[in-house]
Amino acid sequence: MSYGRDGRDGREGRDARVGPDGRVGPDGRPIRVLLADDHTLVRRGVRLILDGEPDLQVVAEAGDGAEAVEKARAGDIDLAVLDVAMPRMTGIQAARELSRRLPALRILVLTMYDNEQYFFEALKAGAGGYVLKSVADRDLVEACRAVVRDEPFIYPGAERALVRSYLDRLHRGDGLDGLPGRPITEREEEILKLVAEGHTSREIGALLHISAKTVERHRANLLRKLGMRDRLELTRYAIRAGLIDP
């Protein structure tokens, strides 16, 4: 469908940006959404939900986190909806990158994982909301609208996690000005993901443009920091952290 310079649909003679109920995005047009998930069927289902709303429009799709970053930087996007576990770059890694490069972009994490660690990591990465796929038909639309309004959206179980984290830190006497710390650096996280996916040190070095020796040093640091002994334990940790699928 094409529109004239005044934004009207020539076939219907009305402002095509306004839905049948009069609801539009914050600047008078639908909220432009980038949808990233490595499962085509999931993207198709989520797109049906979002495109069914007059103020939401999926304008780009990505099959992994790296592609999501590329398309967000290349397009005119208001909101990125990211899955957690994706190849090449996870949704949380993508959120972290997008928050740095496109601070005005709003980010929502849509995941199958009801997991406190993923939730806190998503918030630290810059996400404004966290929605479970199991209730996407109920919560997703409102979550998108809330995040674009700069209002946080979290699922009910996450509220309990926030309170429990606050009380635990209060009991330990920790500072209350931040979220729980992460044990490894961003570079170590990148290497952990690739190790867990089965890449050799030489392959990882080529992907990250560093030497195999540097990869081995990071790997040794990971084992030491996490108190682990071998690649199998690193892989299990990567699964728990949402870096790779089980």
N, C-alpha and C positions, 0 to 999 in steps of 0.2 A: 504494500500500500504506500502511495506517495502523497506528500502533503505540499501545499503551496507555501509561499514565504510567510504567510500569516499563521501557519501551523494548523490550517483547517483541512479537513478531509473533503475534497471536492465532490465526492459522491454523496456525502451525507449532509454537507452544509453546516457542520458544527465544529467546535474546537475538538479535534481528535485526541488531544491530550487529556481530556476530561472523561472519566468513566461514567457509566450510566447512573451511578449514585452520586456523581459530583466529586468523588474523592480523587485527588491528584497528589503527586509528590510535592516536596517542600518548595520547589522553585516553579511550580505550575506544570510540571510534566512528570510522567511516571518515573519512579526510582529505577535507575539502570543497574541491573544486577549481573555480576559475574558469578557463575556457578562452577565450582571445582570439585570433582569426585572421579575416582578412577573406574567406577562402574557405570556403564552407559545407561543401564536400566534405572539406576538410582537417579541419575541426572534427568532422565526423561520424566520420572514420576515427580521429582521436585519441581521441575520446570512447569509441569501441568498445574501444580498447586499455585506457583507464583504468577504465571501468566494468566491465571484465572481471575486475578485481582486487577482492578482498573489502575491502581497506583504503583504496580510492580511490573517490571518487564525484564526478562532475562535477555541480555544483549550479547553475552559471550559465555562460552563453556570451555573448561579445561579438564584434561585427564590426569594431571598431576600438579604438584605445587609449583614446580619451576615454570610450567606453561601458564599457570595462573598469574604468576608474577609478570611474565612477559606480556600477557594479554591485558592485565590491569594497567601496566605502564603505557601500552600502545593505544588503549581505548579510553572512552569517556565513561568512567564507571563511578557509581555512587556507593555501591555496597558489594563486598566480596563475601560469598558464602562458601566456606572451605570445609572439606572433610578432614579428619585428623590423619588417618593412615593412608598415604598415597606414595607412589614410587617417585624416585629422584629427589623430591623434596616434600616433607610432610606438610600438612596444613598449618601446623604450629610454626614450623620453620618459614613457610610462606608468609604467615601473618607477621612474623618478626621482620621479615624483609620488606613487606609492604608498608608496615608502620614506619620504617625508617625512610623509605623512598617516597611514599605518598601519604603523608600524615593526615590529609583531609579525607582519605578513603575510610569508610566504615567497614568493620570486619565482624562477621558472625561465623562461629564454628558450629557445624552440623555433624553429629557423630553418633555412632552406635554405642560408644563407650560411656557408661555411667561410672566415671572414674575420677576421683578427687585430684589425682596428680595431673591428668590431662586438663582438667578444668582450671587449675591454678596456672599451669603452663600457658594455657590459652589466654588467660587474663594478662599475664606478664608479657605475652607476645603482642598484645595490643587489641585483642578481640573485645568487642563490647557486649557480646552475648554468647551463650552456649546452649544449644538445643539438641535433644536426643532424637534420632531418626524414628524411634518407636512412637513418638508423639508429634511427629512433624506435621501431620494433617491438622493437629489441634493448635500447636504453638508457633509454627514457623512463620506464618504471615505476620502475626503480632510482633514476633521477635524482630523481623526485618524492619518493621515500622519503628519500633522502639529504638533500635540501634541507630537508625538514621536520624532520629530525634535526639541522639546523644543520651539516651536513657538505657542503663544496663538491663539486660534480660538474662535471667538464669533460671534453670529448671529447679523445682522444689527440693530435690535431694541435695543440690549444690548449696542451698541456703543452710542446711544442716552442716555441710562441710565447712562453710565459712565461719559459722559460730564455733564449731569444734576447734578449728585452727586458731581462732582468736583466743579461746579459753586455754588451749594447750600452751600457746606462746606466753599468755599472761601468767600461767602457773610456773613456767620456766624463767620468767623475768626477762624475756626477749623484748626487743623494741617492737612497737606495733605500727610502724610507719610503712610497712611493705608486706609483700606476700612471701610465702615460704621460699627459701633460697633453693637454687638448683645446684647440684653437686658438681656438674661438669661445665666446661666452657662451650660456646657455640661451635668452635672448630672441632672439639672433641666429640660433640654430638653428631656433627656431619660424618666424622670418621666412624663412630660407633654404628650409625645407620648403615654405612657401606660395608663395614666388617660383617654385620649381622646379615646382610644380603648376600654374603659369600664372595665378595671381591677380595683379591689379593692386595698386598701392600703396594705392589707395582701398579696395579690397576687403579687403586685409590689415589696414588700419587699423580697419575696421569689425569684423572678426573678433577682433582683439586689443584693441579698445577704446583705440586710440591714434590719433594724427593721421597722415595720409598723409605729412606732412613728416617725422615721426619715423621712419616706415618707410623713407623715402628715405635718411635719415641712417644707419640701421642697415645698409641695403643697401650704401651707400658704404663703411662700415666692413668689411663682409664682403669686398667686392672687394679692399680694401687689405690686410686681414689674410691672405687666402688667395692674394694675388698673382694675381688673376684680372681679366679685362677686361669680361666681359659675362654676360648671363643664361645663355647656353648653357654656359659654363664652370661657373657656379654649379650648374646642373642636373646636370652630370656629377659634380660633387663630391657633391651630395645623393644621387645614386644610389650612389656608392662608400661613402658614410657610412650607407647603409641608411635614409635618410629617406623615399625614395620608391622604387617598383618601377622596374626598368629598362624 
